[in-house]
Every structure is written in structure tokens, then in C-alpha cells.
Amino acid sequence: MPREKRYYVYIMASKGRVLYVGVTGFLFSRVMQHKSGEIDGFTKHYHINRLVHYESFQYIDRAIERETEIKNWRREKKIVLIESFNPAWADLAEDWGSRISLRRADSSPAKAGSE
């Protein structure tokens, strides 16, 4: 059975808390684009590269409605939303794209060529 498609409304922030609200069907790749500075314009100019909030939706039209709703809010209301889920403004994608190391079941490090 194929995996259900999801859509995301997300809020990115700079270290100085400049905010950007967006919508995407591919949250991981979009966040990585923001982090690497691939997207020219507002987010690149203001170094907006920290994922501070996101919401998931089954249907794109509902995600777009929510994005529009949040974009029309005053900054103060956006801050309340972020802080209700993420009071420390932690980067929710801080370790996305990082390499992970897997350990063997016996917890001993694998030696090159030993298998």
C-alpha cells in the first residue's frame, strides 16, 4: 500500500527571529534548501535557516489555506504559535541531513574488512 502524501505549512526563522512562512509537499528537501541557502531572495538575504514550527496536512488546499491564514497574522500571533509548541525556538531540523553511525548489535565497533 503506497504511503499517503502529506503537505506541510512551516515557519523558518533566522537567529535574530526574522520569520518566513511557507508550504511544501517535501518538508525535508525544502528545509535543506533553506539551510544551504539555495533559495535566492528573502530567506537567503536574512539567513532564515532554522525550522521552528510545522504542521502536516493530508490535502494541499487545506495546507494552502492554513499558510495564508498564518501569513495574514500579526507577528505577535505567529510568535505565540511558535512558542506554544517550541518555547525555546529550537531548530527542529538541526540534525536533518547529518550522517548517522550505526553500531553493531554487540555494541563493539566494526573493523574494516572484518566481515
ROFI-270358 format. One record per residue: residue in one letter; x, y, z of N, C-alpha, C, O in turn. Coordinates in steps of 0.02 Angstrom, whole numbers, plus 50000, padded with zeros to 5 digits. Layout:
// ROFI-270358
SITE   rest     n_X     n_Y     n_Z    ca_X    ca_Y    ca_Z     c_X     c_Y     c_Z     o_X     o_Y     o_Z
SITE      A       X       Y       Z       X       Y       Z       X       Y       Z       X       Y       Z
...
This chain:
// ROFI-270358
SITE   rest     n_X     n_Y     n_Z    ca_X    ca_Y    ca_Z     c_X     c_Y     c_Z     o_X     o_Y     o_Z
SITE      M   50043   49941   50000   50000   50000   50000   50045   50062   50000   50089   50068   50042
SITE      P   50034   50108   49953   50076   50168   49949   50065   50214   50010   50011   50217   50039
SITE      R   50118   50249   50026   50115   50296   50082   50073   50356   50063   50076   50380   50007
SITE      E   50034   50380   50111   49990   50437   50099   50032   50501   50090   50078   50513   50129
SITE      K   50017   50540   50040   50051   50603   50028   50032   50653   50082   49974   50657   50102
SITE      R   50081   50691   50106   50070   50742   50156   50094   50809   50130   50139   50813   50088
SITE      Y   50065   50862   50156   50084   50931   50139   50098   50967   50205   50069   50951   50256
SITE      Y   50143   51015   50202   50167   51047   50264   50165   51123   50258   50185   51152   50207
SITE      V   50142   51154   50311   50150   51226   50321   50206   51231   50372   50205   51197   50423
SITE      Y   50254   51273   50357   50312   51277   50401   50332   51349   50414   50318   51394   50374
SITE      I   50365   51360   50470   50391   51425   50487   50466   51418   50498   50488   51378   50539
SITE      M   50504   51456   50461   50576   51460   50468   50593   51526   50502   50555   51574   50497
SITE      A   50649   51527   50537   50671   51588   50571   50746   51596   50565   50783   51547   50558
SITE      S   50768   51658   50568   50839   51672   50573   50858   51671   50647   50814   51667   50690
SITE      K   50922   51676   50661   50943   51680   50731   50914   51742   50764   50900   51742   50824
SITE      G   50905   51796   50725   50875   51857   50750   50799   51856   50749   50767   51907   50764
SITE      R   50770   51799   50732   50698   51786   50732   50659   51823   50678   50601   51841   50689
SITE      V   50690   51833   50621   50653   51854   50562   50616   51792   50538   50646   51739   50534
SITE      L   50551   51798   50522   50509   51740   50508   50492   51734   50434   50487   51783   50398
SITE      Y   50484   51671   50413   50460   51655   50346   50410   51598   50352   50424   51549   50386
SITE      V   50353   51604   50320   50301   51552   50320   50296   51525   50249   50291   51563   50201
SITE      G   50296   51458   50243   50291   51427   50177   50249   51364   50179   50228   51341   50232
SITE      V   50238   51336   50119   50202   51273   50112   50241   51230   50063   50270   51255   50015
SITE      T   50241   51164   50075   50277   51118   50031   50249   51048   50038   50217   51031   50087
SITE      G   50262   51008   49988   50245   50937   49991   50306   50895   50010   50300   50835   50020
SITE      F   50363   50927   50016   50425   50892   50031   50464   50931   50084   50511   50967   50069
SITE      L   50444   50923   50147   50471   50964   50201   50547   50956   50208   50583   51006   50214
SITE      F   50572   50895   50208   50644   50884   50217   50684   50921   50164   50730   50959   50181
SITE      S   50668   50910   50101   50708   50942   50048   50700   51018   50048   50749   51053   50035
SITE      R   50641   51044   50063   50632   51116   50065   50673   51148   50122   50705   51199   50113
SITE      V   50671   51116   50180   50709   51143   50237   50784   51140   50220   50820   51187   50236
SITE      M   50807   51087   50190   50877   51081   50172   50897   51135   50121   50953   51160   50123
SITE      Q   50851   51153   50076   50864   51208   50029   50873   51274   50067   50918   51313   50051
SITE      H   50830   51286   50116   50836   51347   50156   50902   51347   50194   50937   51398   50196
SITE      K   50919   51291   50224   50981   51286   50264   51043   51297   50222   51092   51326   50246
SITE      S   51043   51273   50160   51102   51279   50117   51104   51346   50080   51154   51361   50046
SITE      G   51051   51385   50085   51049   51450   50050   51036   51444   49976   51051   51489   49938
SITE      E   51007   51388   49955   50992   51377   49884   50937   51422   49857   50935   51436   49797
SITE      I   50893   51444   49900   50835   51483   49878   50852   51557   49883   50858   51585   49937
SITE      D   50860   51589   49825   50875   51660   49823   50816   51701   49848   50758   51679   49843
SITE      G   50830   51759   49874   50777   51804   49894   50777   51816   49969   50829   51818   50001
SITE      F   50718   51825   49995   50707   51846   50065   50743   51800   50115   50780   51824   50157
SITE      T   50731   51734   50109   50760   51689   50159   50836   51687   50156   50869   51681   50207
SITE      K   50863   51691   50097   50937   51690   50090   50965   51756   50116   51015   51756   50152
SITE      H   50934   51811   50098   50958   51877   50119   50960   51885   50195   51007   51914   50223
SITE      Y   50909   51859   50229   50904   51866   50302   50929   51804   50340   50918   51799   50400
SITE      H   50960   51757   50306   50989   51697   50337   50935   51659   50377   50946   51640   50435
SITE      I   50878   51649   50346   50823   51614   50378   50833   51540   50364   50818   51515   50310
SITE      N   50859   51504   50414   50879   51434   50403   50864   51388   50461   50894   51334   50467
SITE      R   50819   51408   50505   50802   51367   50563   50727   51350   50561   50685   51396   50561
SITE      L   50711   51286   50560   50641   51265   50562   50616   51270   50633   50641   51234   50677
SITE      V   50567   51313   50645   50542   51323   50714   50471   51298   50724   50448   51292   50781
SITE      H   50435   51284   50670   50366   51258   50676   50345   51227   50610   50364   51251   50556
SITE      Y   50306   51174   50614   50274   51147   50554   50210   51110   50572   50202   51086   50628
SITE      E   50166   51106   50523   50103   51071   50530   50093   51028   50468   50113   51048   50414
SITE      S   50063   50970   50477   50054   50922   50423   49980   50918   50402   49935   50920   50444
SITE      F   49968   50912   50336   49901   50908   50310   49895   50853   50257   49944   50838   50222
SITE      Q   49837   50824   50253   49825   50772   50202   49810   50804   50134   49828   50774   50083
SITE      Y   49779   50862   50133   49758   50892   50070   49793   50959   50059   49798   51000   50105
SITE      I   49816   50971   49998   49853   51032   49982   49811   51094   49991   49837   51146   50013
SITE      D   49746   51091   49975   49705   51151   49982   49699   51173   50054   49698   51233   50068
SITE      R   49697   51126   50101   49694   51144   50172   49761   51173   50194   49762   51220   50234
SITE      A   49816   51146   50169   49882   51172   50186   49890   51244   50161   49916   51287   50197
SITE      I   49867   51257   50100   49872   51325   50072   49828   51373   50112   49848   51430   50124
SITE      E   49768   51351   50131   49725   51393   50172   49759   51412   50238   49757   51469   50260
SITE      R   49791   51361   50269   49825   51374   50333   49885   51420   50324   49897   51464   50366
SITE      E   49923   51410   50271   49980   51454   50257   49956   51526   50250   49985   51572   50279
SITE      T   49904   51536   50212   49876   51603   50201   49852   51633   50267   49864   51692   50280
SITE      E   49819   51592   50308   49795   51615   50373   49853   51640   50416   49851   51695   50443
SITE      I   49905   51599   50421   49963   51618   50463   49999   51679   50435   50019   51723   50473
SITE      K   50007   51681   50369   50041   51739   50338   50005   51804   50352   50036   51857   50357
SITE      N   49939   51801   50360   49899   51861   50373   49899   51882   50446   49874   51935   50463
SITE      W   49926   51840   50490   49929   51857   50561   49982   51910   50574   50030   51917   50536
SITE      R   49972   51946   50628   50024   51992   50652   50081   51950   50680   50071   51893   50700
SITE      R   50139   51979   50682   50198   51945   50706   50188   51915   50776   50209   51859   50790
SITE      E   50155   51952   50820   50145   51930   50888   50107   51863   50891   50123   51820   50932
SITE      K   50058   51855   50849   50018   51793   50848   50060   51735   50821   50053   51679   50844
SITE      K   50103   51748   50773   50148   51696   50747   50196   51673   50802   50210   51614   50808
SITE      I   50220   51720   50842   50265   51704   50897   50229   51660   50948   50259   51612   50974
SITE      V   50167   51676   50964   50128   51635   51011   50121   51564   50983   50129   51516   51021
SITE      L   50108   51557   50919   50102   51491   50889   50168   51452   50896   50168   51395   50919
SITE      I   50223   51483   50877   50288   51450   50882   50302   51429   50954   50320   51372   50967
SITE      E   50294   51476   51000   50312   51462   51070   50265   51413   51104   50284   51384   51155
SITE      S   50204   51404   51078   50159   51355   51108   50184   51283   51095   50169   51239   51134
SITE      F   50222   51272   51042   50250   51206   51027   50325   51203   51038   50352   51150   51050
SITE      N   50358   51260   51032   50431   51262   51032   50454   51324   51071   50480   51371   51041
SITE      P   50446   51323   51138   50460   51383   51177   50533   51408   51173   50545   51467   51182
SITE      A   50579   51364   51160   50650   51384   51156   50671   51404   51086   50729   51422   51075
SITE      W   50626   51401   51038   50641   51416   50968   50697   51371   50942   50739   51393   50903
SITE      A   50697   51309   50964   50748   51261   50942   50739   51248   50867   50683   51250   50841
SITE      D   50793   51235   50833   50791   51215   50763   50768   51143   50760   50805   51098   50777
SITE      L   50706   51132   50738   50677   51066   50737   50711   51020   50685   50701   50960   50686
SITE      A   50750   51050   50642   50785   51012   50590   50861   51017   50599   50898   51010   50551
SITE      E   50882   51030   50660   50953   51041   50672   50997   50985   50647   51051   50997   50619
SITE      D   50975   50923   50656   51017   50867   50636   50993   50833   50572   51017   50779   50555
SITE      W   50948   50865   50536   50925   50836   50473   50983   50837   50423   51018   50887   50417
SITE      G   50992   50784   50388   51045   50780   50339   51112   50760   50368   51160   50751   50331
SITE      S   51116   50752   50434   51178   50731   50466   51186   50656   50455   51138   50618   50450
SITE      R   51248   50636   50451   51262   50565   50444   51252   50533   50512   51269   50561   50564
SITE      I   51225   50474   50511   51217   50437   50573   51263   50376   50570   51275   50349   50516
SITE      S   51288   50356   50626   51329   50296   50627   51290   50241   50661   51259   50251   50714
SITE      L   51291   50184   50631   51256   50126   50659   51305   50082   50695   51361   50072   50671
SITE      R   51286   50056   50751   51329   50012   50789   51303   49941   50781   51244   49929   50770
SITE      R   51348   49896   50785   51330   49825   50782   51290   49807   50844   51294   49841   50895
SITE      A   51252   49754   50839   51209   49733   50894   51248   49719   50958   51222   49729   51013
SITE      D   51311   49696   50951   51351   49681   51011   51385   49744   51038   51425   49739   51085
SITE      S   51371   49802   51010   51398   49868   51029   51473   49875   51020   51501   49926   51041
SITE      S   51505   49826   50989   51576   49835   50976   51584   49867   50908   51547   49850   50861
SITE      P   51632   49912   50901   51641   49945   50836   51663   49895   50783   51705   49852   50796
SITE      A   51634   49901   50724   51653   49856   50669   51720   49878   50642   51734   49937   50634
SITE      K   51762   49829   50628   51828   49843   50600   51825   49834   50524   51792   49788   50499
SITE      A   51859   49878   50489   51860   49873   50416   51887   49806   50395   51940   49784   50419
SITE      G   51851   49773   50350   51874   49709   50324   51863   49650   50370   51887   49595   50355
SITE      S   51829   49659   50427   51820   49604   50474   51759   49562   50459   51747   49512   50492
SITE      E   51720   49581   50410   51659   49543   50395   51664   49507   50331   51617   49472   50311
